[in-house]
Amino acid sequence: MRIAFVQDVNTFSVPIGTAIIAGVLRDKGHEVDLFVDENQIEKTIYDIKKYNPEIIGMSVTSGSHVKYIEISKEIKKQTNIPILWGGPHVTFFPKMIEEDYIDAVCVGEGDEAILDFAENFDKLGKKLPTDVKNFWIKVDGKIHRNGVRPRIKKLDEIAYPARDLFTNKFPILRNHGIKHFNAHRGCPHKCTYCFNHKYNQIYKEQAGDKKVLFSRSPESIIEEILWLKKTEIVKMVNFVDDVFTIDKKWTLRFAKIYEKDCGIPFTINARFDHFDEEIVAALAKANLSLVYAGVESGNEYMRNVIMEREQSLEAIYKTSELFKKYGIRVLTENVLGGPGETFDMAMETLMVNTKIKPVVANASIFAPYPGMKMTQIAIDKGYFDGDFDKLDTTYYASSILKFDNPEDENKIYNLRCFFSLLTQHPWLIPFIKPFFKINNKKFFWFVGTLLDGYYIKKGIVYKQTFKEFIGNVIHYFKNYRSSRKLSKESYGVSS
């Protein structure tokens, strides 16, 4: 099978999901290539036709799906090539298969499923198969809805991501010092703003899966890092798993082996309440440089009732002190503008962050993605009308929820833009707070993006060359924090 992966824009890093799918296909002898649209649809279609693929694949997130709809429709106008969508949006919204510009959607993990699809596609003489697990497939107007297969348990056996598809086309991705890797798949927690609880439910109901966390061996992870280091710059390793430190025994073993065989500064995603001093000390010795950890909300009701975090402020503060003791930097994750949240509740989140004093305090605006329990809460309480096409490409732009006090929407958005600055310099709060009433989203977007970029840079432990820094800044503004809504809408200034 010859497949063309189509992406809307060049991302700030190699998208590991798509790269893995491309890698497993190529490892089994299938042909793969990448086409990035960047708002040049005619050129994209010309290049695709020249490549002459048998299938077109797209990995789609909610919010970005609006652009992928435009791209898919235009491709369908000019070609008869079957279009396959995968990714989070269709996993939780598979009825997208009903649209005439999509021929197949992949629900859940695609690694084994895409190989099964490709093998059957070739056997049928380049025709769409109808009975491949994880796929909903449309043939002659009839939709074949297949359930999911059990989750992949032996992660060490998965082929390495085909990062070169991206780095060969975009040198900035090759030269960027931070490279991304997976150590685990799955998360047992039930945070309502996250997809994992719904994802676990799909697998439990359709495949009988009860175990939800699977891990690679530390040896396999380090082997991949050192393999990549032979051809690309790797100054900092970023593990993108949802939660890195759930299994204490595995974590301590990883730290010991990583310290001995690798030692490159690395970052992880984790919960504050998954650490004790033994784990922090071991990871610090292995060269853990930055932890992404969620506060999410400083308000008790929002954090533990609406978000179901089951996390106390005491645990957050206690672990923060351990990080300081062992010289580990912290980037806190925070979600503002949840269903029913007021500006005063959002300010509680800011004040918690001022006590932690992370090197970066990252704040996003709640985006009601399909499949999330918090999205359903927003719908049930009348804060969201259920129209997912209103979602932006980024969760840093304005909210699409209703607020009990309409003024709070604008004030919370502006707080988000100044969140990283005010966390570091709380003495500025009384001076900046009056400006939160001003409605000029494009201006505050620019200021907020600039401030966030400045503090994110402080989380990078290696020195960047001037050329690398400028390239990253341009890429950061152009792609990482790009907003479909703000690029199309204009905002006046009012107070």
C-alpha positions as CSV (number, residue, x, y, z in Angstrom):
1,M,0.0,0.0,0.0
2,R,1.2,3.5,-0.8
3,I,-0.1,6.1,1.6
4,A,0.2,9.8,1.7
5,F,0.0,11.4,5.2
6,V,-1.5,14.9,5.0
7,Q,-1.1,17.4,7.8
8,D,-2.6,20.9,8.0
9,V,0.5,22.8,9.3
10,N,4.1,22.0,10.3
11,T,3.9,21.4,14.1
12,F,6.4,22.6,16.7
13,S,7.7,19.0,17.1
14,V,7.4,15.7,15.2
15,P,3.9,14.4,15.9
16,I,4.7,11.0,17.4
17,G,1.4,9.4,16.7
18,T,1.5,9.9,12.9
19,A,5.3,9.1,12.9
20,I,4.7,5.8,14.6
21,I,1.9,4.8,12.1
22,A,4.2,5.7,9.2
23,G,7.0,3.8,10.9
24,V,5.1,0.5,11.4
25,L,3.9,0.7,7.8
26,R,7.3,1.3,6.3
27,D,8.8,-1.4,8.5
28,K,6.5,-3.9,6.8
29,G,7.4,-2.7,3.3
30,H,4.6,-0.2,2.6
31,E,5.3,3.1,1.0
32,V,4.8,6.3,3.0
33,D,5.2,10.0,2.4
34,L,4.2,13.3,4.0
35,F,2.4,16.4,2.6
36,V,1.9,19.5,4.7
37,D,-0.7,21.9,3.4
38,E,0.1,25.2,5.2
39,N,-2.9,26.8,3.4
40,Q,-1.6,25.9,-0.1
41,I,-4.3,23.3,-1.0
42,E,-3.7,23.5,-4.8
43,K,0.0,22.8,-4.4
44,T,-0.7,20.1,-1.9
45,I,-3.1,18.3,-4.3
46,Y,-0.6,18.7,-7.1
47,D,2.1,17.1,-5.0
48,I,-0.2,14.3,-3.9
49,K,-1.2,13.5,-7.5
50,K,2.4,13.4,-8.4
51,Y,3.1,10.9,-5.6
52,N,0.0,8.9,-6.7
53,P,-0.9,7.3,-3.4
54,E,-3.5,4.6,-3.0
55,I,-4.7,5.9,0.4
56,I,-4.6,9.4,2.0
57,G,-4.3,9.4,5.8
58,M,-4.9,12.2,8.3
59,S,-4.5,12.3,12.1
60,V,-7.1,14.7,13.3
61,T,-7.6,16.4,16.7
62,S,-10.7,18.2,17.7
63,G,-10.5,21.9,16.7
64,S,-8.1,21.2,13.9
65,H,-10.8,19.0,12.3
66,V,-12.4,22.0,10.7
67,K,-9.3,22.6,8.6
68,Y,-9.1,18.9,7.8
69,I,-12.7,19.0,6.6
70,E,-11.7,21.8,4.1
71,I,-8.6,19.9,2.9
72,S,-10.5,16.6,2.6
73,K,-13.4,18.1,0.6
74,E,-11.0,19.8,-1.8
75,I,-9.0,16.6,-2.3
76,K,-12.2,14.7,-3.0
77,K,-13.3,17.2,-5.6
78,Q,-10.1,16.5,-7.6
79,T,-9.3,12.9,-6.9
80,N,-10.9,9.5,-6.2
81,I,-8.3,8.5,-3.6
82,P,-9.9,7.0,-0.4
83,I,-9.4,9.3,2.6
84,L,-8.7,7.7,6.0
85,W,-9.0,9.7,9.3
86,G,-7.5,8.7,12.6
87,G,-6.7,10.4,15.8
88,P,-8.6,11.7,18.8
89,H,-11.4,13.4,17.0
90,V,-12.8,10.4,15.2
91,T,-12.0,8.0,18.1
92,F,-14.7,9.9,20.0
93,F,-16.7,11.1,17.1
94,P,-16.6,8.2,14.6
95,K,-19.9,9.2,13.0
96,M,-17.7,11.5,10.9
97,I,-17.6,8.5,8.6
98,E,-21.1,9.5,7.5
99,E,-19.6,12.5,5.6
100,D,-19.0,12.0,1.9
101,Y,-15.4,13.2,2.0
102,I,-14.3,10.4,4.4
103,D,-14.0,6.7,3.5
104,A,-12.7,5.2,6.7
105,V,-12.0,6.2,10.3
106,C,-9.7,4.5,12.8
107,V,-11.0,4.3,16.4
108,G,-8.3,3.9,19.1
109,E,-4.8,2.5,18.6
110,G,-3.8,2.4,15.0
111,D,-0.4,0.6,15.1
112,E,-1.7,-3.0,14.5
113,A,-4.9,-1.9,12.9
114,I,-3.3,0.0,10.0
115,L,-1.1,-3.0,9.2
116,D,-4.2,-5.2,9.1
117,F,-5.9,-2.6,6.9
118,A,-3.0,-2.4,4.5
119,E,-2.6,-6.1,4.2
120,N,-6.3,-6.6,3.4
121,F,-6.3,-3.6,1.1
122,D,-3.5,-5.2,-1.0
123,K,-5.1,-8.7,-1.0
124,L,-8.4,-7.2,-2.3
125,G,-6.6,-5.6,-5.2
126,K,-6.4,-2.1,-3.8
127,K,-10.0,-2.1,-2.5
128,L,-11.2,-1.0,0.9
129,P,-11.6,-3.9,3.3
130,T,-14.8,-4.0,5.4
131,D,-13.9,-6.2,8.4
132,V,-10.8,-4.7,10.0
133,K,-11.0,-4.2,13.8
134,N,-10.7,-0.5,14.9
135,F,-12.0,0.7,11.6
136,W,-15.4,2.1,10.5
137,I,-15.3,1.8,6.7
138,K,-17.7,3.0,4.1
139,V,-18.0,1.0,0.8
140,D,-20.7,1.7,-1.8
141,G,-22.6,3.9,0.7
142,K,-22.7,1.2,3.4
143,I,-20.9,1.8,6.7
144,H,-19.2,-1.2,8.3
145,R,-18.7,-0.5,12.0
146,N,-16.0,-2.8,13.5
147,G,-15.2,-2.9,17.2
148,V,-11.7,-2.3,18.6
149,R,-9.1,-5.1,19.1
150,P,-7.3,-5.4,22.5
151,R,-4.7,-2.8,23.3
152,I,-1.1,-3.4,22.3
153,K,0.7,-4.8,25.3
154,K,4.2,-5.4,24.0
155,L,5.3,-1.8,23.3
156,D,8.9,-2.7,22.8
157,E,8.0,-4.5,19.5
158,I,6.5,-1.4,17.8
159,A,8.7,0.0,15.1
160,Y,10.4,3.3,15.8
161,P,8.6,6.5,14.6
162,A,9.4,7.6,11.1
163,R,10.6,11.0,12.3
164,D,12.6,11.5,9.1
165,L,9.4,12.0,7.2
166,F,9.1,15.3,9.1
167,T,12.7,16.2,9.7
168,N,13.8,15.8,6.1
169,K,11.1,18.2,5.0
170,F,11.5,20.6,7.9
171,P,15.1,21.0,9.0
172,I,14.0,23.1,12.0
173,L,12.5,19.9,13.5
174,R,15.8,18.0,12.9
175,N,17.9,20.8,14.4
176,H,15.6,21.4,17.4
177,G,17.4,20.1,20.5
178,I,14.3,18.7,22.1
179,K,13.1,15.3,20.9
180,H,10.0,13.5,22.0
181,F,9.6,9.9,23.0
182,N,7.0,7.5,24.5
183,A,7.6,5.4,27.6
184,H,4.0,4.3,28.4
185,R,0.6,4.2,27.0
186,G,-2.6,4.7,29.1
187,C,-3.7,6.3,32.3
188,P,-6.0,4.9,35.1
189,H,-7.1,8.3,36.3
190,K,-10.5,9.7,35.5
191,C,-10.0,13.4,35.2
192,T,-13.0,14.8,33.5
193,Y,-11.2,17.2,31.2
194,C,-9.1,14.4,29.7
195,F,-9.9,11.7,27.1
196,N,-8.5,8.8,29.0
197,H,-11.6,7.8,31.0
198,K,-13.7,7.6,27.8
199,Y,-10.8,5.9,25.9
200,N,-10.6,3.2,28.7
201,Q,-14.3,2.7,28.5
202,I,-14.3,2.1,24.8
203,Y,-11.6,-0.7,25.3
204,K,-13.3,-2.2,28.3
205,E,-16.7,-2.4,26.5
206,Q,-15.5,-3.6,23.1
207,A,-12.3,-5.5,23.8
208,G,-12.7,-6.5,27.5
209,D,-9.5,-4.7,28.4
210,K,-9.3,-4.0,32.2
211,K,-5.6,-3.1,32.4
212,V,-5.1,0.4,31.1
213,L,-1.3,1.1,31.6
214,F,1.4,-0.5,29.5
215,S,5.1,0.4,29.6
216,R,8.2,-0.1,27.4
217,S,11.3,-1.5,29.0
218,P,13.9,1.2,30.0
219,E,16.4,-0.6,27.8
220,S,14.1,-0.2,24.7
221,I,13.6,3.5,25.4
222,I,17.3,4.2,25.8
223,E,18.1,2.2,22.8
224,E,15.8,4.4,20.7
225,I,17.2,7.6,22.1
226,L,20.8,6.6,21.4
227,W,19.8,5.4,17.9
228,L,18.2,8.7,17.1
229,K,21.2,10.6,18.5
230,K,23.4,9.1,15.8
231,T,21.6,11.1,13.1
232,E,19.8,14.0,14.8
233,I,20.5,16.5,17.6
234,V,19.2,15.3,20.9
235,K,20.0,17.8,23.7
236,M,16.9,17.2,25.7
237,V,14.5,14.2,25.9
238,N,10.8,14.9,26.3
239,F,8.6,12.0,27.4
240,V,5.1,12.8,26.2
241,D,3.3,10.1,28.2
242,D,0.2,11.2,30.1
243,V,1.7,10.2,33.5
244,F,5.3,8.9,33.8
245,T,5.6,8.0,37.4
246,I,2.5,5.8,38.1
247,D,4.6,2.6,38.6
248,K,7.2,3.3,41.3
249,K,9.1,0.1,40.8
250,W,9.4,0.7,37.0
251,T,10.3,4.4,37.6
252,L,13.2,3.6,40.0
253,R,14.5,1.0,37.6
254,F,14.3,3.4,34.7
255,A,16.1,6.1,36.7
256,K,19.0,3.7,37.5
257,I,19.4,2.5,33.9
258,Y,19.0,5.9,32.3
259,E,21.6,7.4,34.6
260,K,24.1,4.7,33.7
261,D,23.5,4.4,29.9
262,C,22.1,7.8,28.7
263,G,22.1,10.8,31.1
264,I,20.7,13.3,28.6
265,P,18.5,15.9,30.4
266,F,14.9,14.8,30.2
267,T,11.4,16.0,31.0
268,I,8.2,14.1,32.1
269,N,4.5,14.6,32.6
270,A,3.4,13.5,36.1
271,R,1.0,14.2,39.0
272,F,2.2,15.9,42.1
273,D,0.8,13.1,44.3
274,H,2.8,10.4,42.4
275,F,6.1,11.4,44.0
276,D,7.9,10.7,47.2
277,E,11.5,11.6,48.1
278,E,12.9,8.3,46.9
279,I,11.5,8.8,43.4
280,V,12.4,12.5,43.2
281,A,16.0,11.8,44.3
282,A,16.4,8.9,41.8
283,L,15.0,10.9,38.9
284,A,17.1,13.9,39.8
285,K,20.2,11.8,39.8
286,A,19.2,10.4,36.3
287,N,19.2,14.1,35.1
288,L,15.4,14.9,35.2
289,S,15.4,18.6,34.5
290,L,11.8,19.6,34.2
291,V,8.4,18.1,35.4
292,Y,5.1,19.0,33.7
293,A,2.6,18.7,36.6
294,G,-1.0,19.6,36.8
295,V,-2.5,21.9,39.4
296,E,-5.4,22.4,36.9
297,S,-7.4,24.5,39.4
298,G,-6.7,26.1,42.7
299,N,-10.4,26.1,43.6
300,E,-11.3,23.0,45.6
301,Y,-14.8,22.5,44.0
302,M,-13.5,23.0,40.4
303,R,-10.4,20.7,41.0
304,N,-12.0,17.8,42.9
305,V,-15.7,17.9,42.0
306,I,-15.9,19.2,38.4
307,M,-12.5,17.9,37.3
308,E,-12.4,14.9,39.6
309,R,-8.6,15.3,40.2
310,E,-8.7,13.8,43.6
311,Q,-5.6,15.8,44.6
312,S,-5.1,18.0,47.6
313,L,-3.2,21.3,47.7
314,E,-1.1,19.8,50.6
315,A,0.2,17.1,48.2
316,I,1.0,19.7,45.5
317,Y,2.9,22.0,47.9
318,K,4.8,19.1,49.6
319,T,6.0,17.7,46.2
320,S,6.9,21.2,45.0
321,E,9.3,21.5,47.9
322,L,10.9,18.2,47.0
323,F,11.5,19.4,43.5
324,K,13.2,22.6,44.8
325,K,15.3,20.5,47.2
326,Y,16.6,18.4,44.3
327,G,16.9,21.2,41.8
328,I,14.2,20.0,39.4
329,R,12.3,22.7,37.5
330,V,8.5,22.6,37.4
331,L,6.0,23.6,34.7
332,T,2.5,23.6,36.1
333,E,-0.5,22.9,33.9
334,N,-3.7,24.9,34.6
335,V,-7.1,24.9,33.0
336,L,-9.2,28.1,33.3
337,G,-12.8,28.8,32.2
338,G,-14.3,25.4,33.1
339,P,-18.1,25.0,33.2
340,G,-19.4,27.4,35.9
341,E,-16.0,28.8,36.8
342,T,-16.0,32.5,37.8
343,F,-13.1,34.9,37.6
344,D,-12.6,34.7,41.3
345,M,-12.2,31.0,41.1
346,A,-9.7,31.4,38.3
347,M,-7.7,33.8,40.5
348,E,-7.5,31.1,43.2
349,T,-5.6,29.0,40.6
350,L,-3.2,31.9,40.1
351,M,-2.6,32.3,43.8
352,V,-1.8,28.6,44.2
353,N,0.8,29.0,41.5
354,T,2.4,32.0,43.1
355,K,3.1,29.7,46.2
356,I,4.6,27.0,44.0
357,K,6.7,29.4,41.9
358,P,7.2,27.1,38.9
359,V,9.7,28.1,36.2
360,V,6.7,28.1,33.9
361,A,3.0,28.4,34.8
362,N,1.1,27.2,31.7
363,A,-2.6,28.2,31.6
364,S,-5.0,27.1,28.9
365,I,-8.7,27.7,28.4
366,F,-11.0,24.7,28.8
367,A,-11.9,23.3,25.4
368,P,-15.0,21.0,25.4
369,Y,-13.6,18.2,23.2
370,P,-15.8,15.2,22.2
371,G,-15.9,12.2,24.6
372,M,-14.8,14.1,27.8
373,K,-17.0,13.9,30.9
374,M,-16.4,17.6,31.5
375,T,-17.7,18.4,28.1
376,Q,-20.9,16.6,29.0
377,I,-21.1,18.5,32.3
378,A,-20.9,21.7,30.2
379,I,-23.7,20.6,27.9
380,D,-25.9,19.4,30.8
381,K,-25.5,22.6,32.7
382,G,-26.2,24.8,29.6
383,Y,-22.7,26.2,29.2
384,F,-22.0,24.5,25.8
385,D,-24.4,23.9,22.9
386,G,-22.5,20.8,21.7
387,D,-21.3,22.3,18.4
388,F,-17.8,21.0,18.1
389,D,-17.1,22.9,14.9
390,K,-16.8,26.0,17.1
391,L,-13.6,24.6,18.6
392,D,-10.4,26.4,17.8
393,T,-7.1,24.8,16.7
394,T,-5.6,25.7,20.1
395,Y,-6.9,25.7,23.7
396,Y,-5.1,29.0,24.4
397,A,-7.7,31.0,22.4
398,S,-11.0,32.3,23.7
399,S,-13.6,30.1,25.3
400,I,-16.7,28.8,23.5
401,L,-18.6,28.2,26.7
402,K,-21.2,30.5,28.2
403,F,-20.5,32.1,31.6
404,D,-22.9,33.0,34.4
405,N,-21.4,36.4,34.4
406,P,-20.6,37.4,30.7
407,E,-17.8,39.7,31.9
408,D,-15.9,36.7,33.4
409,E,-15.2,35.2,29.9
410,N,-13.1,38.2,28.9
411,K,-11.4,38.6,32.3
412,I,-10.5,34.9,32.5
413,Y,-9.1,35.0,28.9
414,N,-6.9,38.0,29.8
415,L,-5.8,36.4,33.0
416,R,-4.7,33.4,31.0
417,C,-2.5,35.7,28.8
418,F,-0.7,37.2,31.9
419,F,-0.8,34.0,34.0
420,S,2.9,33.1,33.6
421,L,4.1,36.7,34.3
422,L,1.8,37.1,37.4
423,T,2.9,33.8,38.8
424,Q,6.5,35.0,38.9
425,H,5.7,38.6,39.9
426,P,2.5,38.6,42.0
427,W,3.2,42.2,43.1
428,L,2.0,43.2,39.6
429,I,-1.5,41.8,40.1
430,P,-3.1,45.0,41.5
431,F,-1.6,47.0,38.6
432,I,-2.6,44.6,35.8
433,K,-5.9,43.3,37.1
434,P,-7.9,46.5,36.0
435,F,-6.9,45.8,32.4
436,F,-8.6,42.4,32.4
437,K,-11.9,44.2,31.6
438,I,-10.5,45.4,28.2
439,N,-11.8,43.4,25.2
440,N,-9.0,43.2,22.7
441,K,-8.3,39.5,22.2
442,K,-5.7,39.9,19.4
443,F,-3.6,42.3,21.5
444,F,-3.8,40.2,24.6
445,W,-3.2,37.0,22.5
446,F,0.1,38.5,21.2
447,V,1.2,39.6,24.7
448,G,0.3,36.3,26.3
449,T,2.0,34.3,23.6
450,L,5.1,36.4,23.9
451,L,5.2,36.0,27.7
452,D,4.6,32.3,27.6
453,G,7.3,31.8,25.1
454,Y,9.8,33.7,27.3
455,Y,9.0,31.5,30.3
456,I,8.9,28.3,28.3
457,K,12.5,29.2,27.1
458,K,13.5,29.2,30.8
459,G,12.5,25.6,31.0
460,I,15.1,24.6,28.4
461,V,18.3,23.5,30.1
462,Y,20.7,23.7,27.1
463,K,22.0,26.8,25.3
464,Q,20.5,27.6,22.0
465,T,22.4,29.3,19.2
466,F,21.1,32.7,18.0
467,K,19.9,31.2,14.7
468,E,18.2,28.3,16.5
469,F,16.5,30.7,18.9
470,I,15.2,33.0,16.2
471,G,13.9,30.0,14.1
472,N,12.1,28.6,17.2
473,V,10.5,31.9,18.0
474,I,9.1,32.2,14.4
475,H,8.0,28.6,14.4
476,Y,6.4,29.1,17.9
477,F,4.2,32.0,16.8
478,K,3.4,30.6,13.3
479,N,2.5,27.1,14.2
480,Y,2.6,26.2,17.9
481,R,0.3,28.9,19.1
482,S,-1.6,29.6,15.8
483,S,-5.4,30.2,16.2
484,R,-7.9,29.7,13.4
485,K,-10.5,31.9,15.1
486,L,-8.1,34.8,15.9
487,S,-6.7,34.8,12.3
488,K,-10.2,35.2,10.8
489,E,-11.9,37.5,13.3
490,S,-11.2,41.1,14.3
491,Y,-11.8,42.5,17.7
492,G,-12.5,46.0,18.7
493,V,-11.4,47.7,21.9
494,S,-14.0,48.3,24.5
495,S,-14.0,48.7,28.2
